[in-house]
Amino acid sequence: MPGDAHGCPFRHFSIDNLIATLEDDLHIRDSKTLRDVREAVMEKHFHIACTRVFEATHPSIGSLAESINHPNHYFETSFALRQEKRPEN
């Protein structure tokens, strides 16, 4: 469909659109995080940029031991963290 985006936003978005999306949609305002993401994307280290965003949006985990290397990995790791926080019924 027109306007659909598939794949890695770090690879397919322009730098300006990516940073605007991180600020506006994910509310990432930390200048160091945004600078790290920008530099990683410019150097084509998309997995590093993705990992920085994951860490910024999941501050309770601190730094990840491994890089996020695929959109599904981002989702699965985030989902697992969410499940761990759920109270048991």
C-alpha positions, 0 to 999 in steps of 0.5 A: 500500500502507498505510504507503508514502510517495511523493514528497519527505520534506521536504514530507510528513514532520512536522518532528519525524519528519523530524529523527528520521529524519535523525538515526537513519537517516542519522546526521546529528548536526551541529546546524547542519545539522539547524537549517538543514534545519528552518528550510528546511522551515518556510519551505517551501524543500524543495530547500534542505533536501534539498541540505543533507542531500545535502551532509551525506551526501556530505561529500567534495563540499563545497557543491553548485553547484546545489540538489537539486530532485527525489528523482531528482536526489538519486539521480542525483547520488549515483549519479554520485559513487559511479561516479566513486569506483569503481576501473577494472577 
